[in-house]
C-alpha cells in the first residue's frame, strides 16, 4: 500500500476528534496535580492527563508544578532541597497530600495516557525508571529540549514531546533534533501550516492550554491531534 501523503494525513486528522487531555487534573474543584483531581478528570471523560514532576534531594519524584513548595504558614522551599519525608509532611489542602509519580501511576492503573512533563534537570533516569516499572501508557515532554533528547537516548521507545511557547521559524526542527514525536505548541501559535508540517514527518501537534471552546472546533478542523485544557468537563462533552 502506498504511503499516505501529508495532505491525506491532514484530511484524516480533520475527521478525527483530538485526544482530550486534562491539564493537571480537574483542578477547578480539586487541588491541581493531585490524585483526586486526576481521578475526577478521568470520571469526567479525560482520555489523558498531563502532570509535572520534580525530584527530591533523595531521588523521589514528586508531582508538583512549581520548583518550590508553598505550604500554609511556611516559607517557600525548593523541592530539590527537601527529602521525600519533608514533602510528605506538606499538604495541598487539609486532607490531600502531594503525591509521588509512583503513587499517581499506581492510582491511574492504565486507564488513560499520562503525559509527564519533566520540570527539573538531571531527573531523566528517575522518570524513565518509574515509567518502566508501571504498566501505564506514558509519554514525556519538556520545555528543556535537552531533557527530551536525553530521555530518548536512554529510553528510545518512549513517546516524547517538545514544548514551545513561541512560533519558531522552523517549528519542526526541534522535533528532528530531539527525536520527539509530539509538538506541544502554545495554542495561539497553531495554524494549519504548522499542523501540516508536523504531520509531514509523522509527528503530532498537541495544543496547550486551550481553554476557549470557540477554538476547539477550529483546532479539530485543521488536524490538531490533542487538546490540553483546564476545562476538562466542557471539552469531554463538546459537540464536534
C-alpha positions as CSV (number, residue, x, y, z in Angstrom):
1,X,0.0,0.0,0.0
2,X,1.5,3.4,-0.9
3,X,2.4,5.7,1.9
4,X,-0.2,8.4,2.6
5,X,0.7,11.9,1.6
6,X,0.9,14.7,4.2
7,X,-2.3,16.2,2.7
8,X,-4.1,12.8,3.1
9,X,-2.9,12.6,6.7
10,X,-4.1,16.1,7.4
11,X,-7.5,15.3,5.9
12,X,-7.7,12.2,8.0
13,X,-6.9,14.3,11.1
14,X,-9.8,16.6,10.3
15,X,-12.2,13.7,10.5
16,X,-10.8,12.6,13.9
17,X,-11.6,14.2,17.2
18,X,-8.4,15.3,19.1
19,X,-7.3,13.5,22.2
20,X,-8.8,15.0,25.3
21,X,-6.1,15.8,27.8
22,X,-6.7,17.2,31.3
23,X,-4.2,19.8,32.3
24,X,-3.1,19.0,35.9
25,X,-6.3,17.1,36.5
26,X,-9.8,18.5,37.3
27,X,-8.3,21.4,39.3
28,X,-11.3,23.7,39.1
29,X,-12.8,21.9,42.1
30,X,-9.8,19.9,43.5
31,X,-6.1,20.8,44.1
32,X,-4.1,20.6,40.8
33,X,-1.6,17.8,40.3
34,X,-3.4,15.7,43.0
35,X,-4.6,12.1,42.7
36,X,-8.2,13.1,43.4
37,X,-8.0,15.7,40.6
38,X,-6.6,13.2,38.2
39,X,-9.2,10.6,39.0
40,X,-12.0,13.1,38.8
41,X,-10.7,14.2,35.3
42,X,-11.0,10.6,34.2
43,X,-14.5,10.3,35.5
44,X,-15.4,13.4,33.5
45,X,-14.1,11.9,30.3
46,X,-10.4,12.7,30.0
47,X,-8.5,10.4,27.7
48,X,-5.2,11.5,29.1
49,X,-3.8,13.6,31.9
50,X,-0.9,16.0,32.0
51,X,1.3,16.4,35.1
52,X,4.6,17.9,36.2
53,X,7.4,16.3,38.1
54,X,10.4,17.4,40.2
55,X,12.9,15.4,42.2
56,X,13.6,15.5,45.9
57,X,17.1,15.5,47.5
58,X,16.9,11.8,48.0
59,X,15.7,10.9,44.5
60,X,11.9,10.6,44.8
61,X,9.8,12.1,42.0
62,X,7.1,14.5,43.2
63,X,4.2,15.6,41.2
64,X,4.1,19.4,41.5
65,X,4.1,22.3,39.1
66,X,6.5,24.7,40.7
67,X,10.1,24.1,41.8
68,X,9.1,25.5,45.3
69,X,6.6,24.2,47.8
70,X,4.3,26.8,49.2
71,X,2.7,25.3,52.3
72,X,0.5,27.5,54.5
73,X,2.4,29.1,57.3
74,X,5.8,28.1,55.9
75,X,8.3,29.9,53.7
76,X,8.7,28.7,50.1
77,X,11.2,25.8,49.9
78,X,12.7,24.2,46.9
79,X,11.7,20.6,46.2
80,X,15.3,19.7,45.2
81,X,16.4,20.6,48.7
82,X,13.7,18.7,50.5
83,X,13.7,14.9,51.3
84,X,10.7,12.8,50.4
85,X,9.8,12.7,54.1
86,X,9.8,16.5,54.2
87,X,7.4,16.7,51.3
88,X,5.2,14.0,52.8
89,X,4.6,16.4,55.8
90,X,3.1,19.1,53.5
91,X,-0.4,19.2,52.1
92,X,-2.1,20.6,49.1
93,X,-5.1,21.3,51.4
94,X,-6.1,19.9,54.8
95,X,-6.6,16.3,53.6
96,X,-4.8,15.9,50.3
97,X,-1.1,15.0,50.1
98,X,1.4,16.0,47.5
99,X,1.7,12.7,45.5
100,X,4.8,11.0,44.1
101,X,4.8,10.0,40.5
102,X,4.7,6.3,41.6
103,X,1.5,6.9,43.6
104,X,-0.1,8.6,40.6
105,X,0.8,5.8,38.2
106,X,-0.5,3.3,40.7
107,X,-3.8,5.2,41.0
108,X,-4.2,5.5,37.3
109,X,-3.8,1.8,36.6
110,X,-3.6,2.1,32.8
111,X,-7.0,3.8,32.3
112,X,-5.6,6.7,30.4
113,X,-2.4,8.1,28.9
114,X,-0.2,10.0,31.3
115,X,1.9,12.8,29.9
116,X,4.8,13.6,32.2
117,X,6.4,17.0,32.0
118,X,9.9,17.0,33.4
119,X,10.3,20.4,35.1
120,X,13.8,19.8,36.7
121,X,17.2,18.9,35.3
122,X,19.0,15.6,35.9
123,X,16.0,13.6,36.8
124,X,15.5,11.9,33.5
125,X,16.8,8.5,34.6
126,X,14.5,8.5,37.6
127,X,11.5,9.3,35.4
128,X,12.3,6.6,32.9
129,X,12.8,4.0,35.6
130,X,9.4,4.9,37.2
131,X,7.6,4.6,33.9
132,X,9.2,1.3,33.1
133,X,8.2,-0.1,36.4
134,X,4.5,0.7,35.9
135,X,2.0,-0.7,33.4
136,X,0.7,2.6,32.3
137,X,0.8,4.3,28.9
138,X,3.1,7.3,29.5
139,X,4.9,9.9,27.4
140,X,7.4,12.5,28.4
141,X,7.7,16.2,27.4
142,X,9.6,19.3,28.5
143,X,10.4,22.9,27.7
144,X,14.0,22.0,28.1
145,X,14.6,20.2,24.8
146,X,17.9,18.8,26.1
147,X,15.9,16.8,28.6
148,X,13.8,15.4,25.8
149,X,16.9,14.3,23.8
150,X,18.4,12.7,26.9
151,X,15.2,10.7,27.6
152,X,15.2,9.5,24.0
153,X,18.8,8.4,24.3
154,X,18.2,6.2,27.4
155,X,14.6,5.0,26.6
156,X,14.2,5.2,22.8
157,X,10.7,3.5,22.7
158,X,9.0,6.1,24.9
159,X,7.0,8.8,23.2
160,X,8.4,12.2,23.8
161,X,7.4,15.8,23.1
162,X,8.9,19.3,22.9
163,X,7.0,22.2,24.5
164,X,7.1,25.5,22.6
165,X,5.6,28.8,23.8
166,X,6.6,30.8,20.6
167,X,6.2,30.2,16.9
168,X,9.7,29.3,15.6
169,X,10.6,30.0,12.0
170,X,11.2,26.2,11.7
171,X,8.9,24.7,14.4
172,X,9.8,21.1,13.2
173,X,13.5,21.4,13.7
174,X,13.1,20.8,17.5
175,X,11.3,17.5,16.8
176,X,14.1,16.4,14.4
177,X,16.9,17.4,16.7
178,X,15.5,15.6,19.8
179,X,13.8,12.6,18.1
180,X,10.5,13.7,19.6
181,X,7.1,12.6,18.1
182,X,4.9,15.3,19.7
183,X,5.0,19.1,19.2
184,X,3.3,20.7,22.3
185,X,2.6,24.1,20.9
186,X,1.0,27.0,22.8
187,X,-2.4,27.3,21.3
188,X,-2.2,30.9,20.0
189,X,0.7,29.9,17.6
190,X,-1.1,27.0,16.0
191,X,-2.2,27.2,12.4
192,X,-2.9,24.8,9.5
193,X,0.7,25.2,8.1
194,X,2.2,24.1,11.4
195,X,0.0,21.1,11.7
196,X,0.6,20.1,8.1
197,X,4.4,20.4,8.5
198,X,4.3,18.3,11.7
199,X,2.1,15.6,10.0
200,X,4.5,15.6,7.1
201,X,7.1,13.9,9.3
202,X,4.5,11.8,11.1
203,X,4.6,13.9,14.2
204,X,1.6,15.0,16.2
205,X,0.5,18.5,17.4
206,X,-0.9,19.0,20.9
207,X,-2.4,22.4,21.7
208,X,-1.9,23.8,25.2
209,X,-3.5,25.3,27.1
210,X,-6.7,25.5,25.0
211,X,-9.5,26.9,27.2
212,X,-11.6,28.7,24.6
213,X,-14.5,26.4,23.5
214,X,-15.0,28.5,20.4
215,X,-11.4,27.5,19.3
216,X,-11.8,23.7,19.8
217,X,-13.7,23.0,16.5
218,X,-11.1,25.0,14.6
219,X,-8.3,23.0,16.2
220,X,-10.0,19.8,15.2
221,X,-10.7,21.0,11.7
222,X,-7.0,21.8,11.0
223,X,-6.0,18.4,12.3
224,X,-4.6,19.1,15.8
225,X,-4.0,15.7,17.4
226,X,-4.6,16.6,21.1
227,X,-6.1,19.4,23.1
228,X,-4.7,20.0,26.6
229,X,-7.3,22.0,28.7
230,X,-8.2,23.2,32.2
231,X,-11.9,22.8,31.2
232,X,-12.0,19.0,31.1
233,X,-15.7,18.6,31.7
234,X,-16.6,21.0,28.9
235,X,-14.1,19.5,26.4
236,X,-15.2,16.0,27.2
237,X,-18.8,16.8,26.3
238,X,-18.1,19.2,23.4
239,X,-20.2,18.5,20.3
240,X,-17.8,18.3,17.4
